[in-house]
Amino acid sequence: MLERTRRILAFTLLVGLMAAAHANDGGRLVLDLDTLQARLDQTTLRATEVAGAQVGPIDDELFLAIVVDDATGPDEARSVRGYVCNHEVGVWLHGEVDGDEVTLSSDDGVIRIDGTIAGGGVFGVARLRESEPRPFTVTPASGDAGLYRAQARLDGADRTAGWVVLEDGRQRGSLDGKGNDVPPPPPRALN
């Protein structure tokens, strides 16, 4: 009887450890879409959704979000911002819109996105470091899909976390702060 109880306890402990590992997704920064919170060590990050995001995969691991802002005046250029990430690296992008053409890049120029606005989305190519150009298509986010970000002070440094969530629920997120990315602008006020 004692041996059977030990086996049951061991099995229960194993199932609990497996569930905990899955909930943390192997140490990845996972955003709970019901609460818009993510656990990082002893800190809870609280995310907000970035309005107007268009999202899509570049490949199975690398996801992209693009937000095209409206012009603030008749002579003002439209700006565009974005976020590209997998579970290890996330980089904020910035750029401009010229007609229907979109160009974004990382501050260090390592990542460049060239696209065309058409059919309610943006399609184009992503150039990442020295790799071959990769085609992408992003479409307007709906439901839980979108671009999310959280800002926090961790270990004495201001840090920004970002997530791209696709229509099918897959998400990629990371905590930046490596010093070579562009911080996102503050959230736009809703009118």
N, C-alpha and C positions, 0 to 999 in steps of 0.2 A: 504494500500500500504506500509506504514512504517513497519507494522508487518511482511509482506512478505519479505521485504528487510532484516530485522533483522534475520529472519529464514534462508535466503539464506547465509548471512554473517556467522551466527553461524555454518551452515552446512559446508561452505567452510573452516572455521577455524578448525573444527573438522577433516575434511579430511586432511588438512595440518598437523595437529598434529599427526594423525595416520601415515601419510607417513613419517614424521620425526622420529617417534619412530621406525618404521620398518627399515628405512635407518640406524639407529644406532643399530639395532638389540637388543633392550632392554639393552643398555649399554655394550654390548659385543664388543670386539675388532675385527672389521670386515675389512678385506683387500679387497680393490677395485682392482680386477684383471686386469682392464684396465690400471690403473695408478700405481699400486703397492704401493698405499698409504693407510694409515689408520688414522682416526682422533681419538685423545685421548685428551679430554678436549680442551685446546687451542693449542695443538701441532699436527703437521702432521708428522707421521712416514713414512719413505720411505724404502720400503723393497727390498731385492734382493733375487733371487731364488738360492737355494743351488743346485748345479749341481749333477746329479747322484742319486737323491732321489728315493726311492721306498716307496709307501704310501698305507695305508689301514686302515680300522676301526678295533679297538679291540672290540668295541660294538657300540651302537647307538650314544653315546656321546663322547667316548674316541677314538682319532685317533692317529696313529703311523706313523712316517717316519723313514726310515733307509737309511744311506749312507755308502756303503762299499767302502773304498779307495783301490786303487791299491797299491801293494808293491812298495817301492821306490828303492829296490835293491834285488838281488837274495837271500840274507840272512835276509831280513827285513820282519817282520810280517806285515800283512795287518791290518790296524786299521778300526774301524767301529764307527760311531757316529749316534745318533738318537735324536728324539724329540717325546715326548708323551704329548698330551694335550687334554683338553676339553675347555669349555669357561671360566673356573675359574682358572685352574692350568696348567702350562706348565713346563716340566722338560727336560733339555738337558741330554742326555745319552752318555756314552763313553764305548769303549770296544775293543776287538780284535777278529780276525778271525783265527780259527785253522782248516785248511782244508776247509770243507764246513760248519763248525759249527760256529755260531755267538753268542757271549755273550756280552750283554750291561747291564749297571747298572747306576743308579743315584749315585751321589757322596756320599750320605748318605746311600746307599744300600736299600732304601725303595722300589725302583722299579728295577726289573730284567727282562730282555728279553733274552730268549734262543731260537735260531732258526737255521734253516738249509737252506743253499742256494741251490735252485733247480728250474729248469724250468724258469730261468730268474727272479725269485723273492725270497722271504724269507718267510718261514712259521715256526711257533713255538708256544710258550706260553709266555704270559706276567704274571708276578707275581707282584701284586700291594699291598703293605702293607701285611695285614693278609688275604686277600681275596683268593678265590680259583683261581688256574691258569686259564687264559683265552686264548683260541686259537686265533691266528691271521694269516693273510696272507697279505704281502705287495707285490706290483708289481711295475715295473718301471713306473714312472710318465710320462704322455704325455699331450700335450695341456696345459691347465692352471693348471692341477694337479701338486702337488709338495710340497716341503718344502720351506718356505719363512721365512726370518728373517729381523729384523730392529734393529738397535742400536741407542740409543739416551741418552742424559743427561737430566734427569727429576728430578726436586726438589733436585738438587745437587748430584744426584747419577747416575752412569752409569747403564742403564737398557737395556734389550734385550727382544724384542717381537718376538714371533714365531707363525707360522700358518702351519697347515697341510691342504692341499686342495686335495680332492678326485676327481677321474675321473668324477663323476656325479655332481661336482660343490659344494658339501657340504664342509664347512670349519670349522675348530676349531682353535682358536687362543687365546693367552693370553700374558700378560706382566709379566715377571718373576722379579727377583730381590729380592727374599725372603731370599737369602743368602745360600740356601742349594742345589743349582743346579750348574751344570758345564757349564760355558760359551762355546759357540760353537767356534771352531777354525776359523781363518779368511777364507774367501772364497778362493777356489783354483783358481790359474791362469789358464786361458784357453790357451791351446797350439795351 
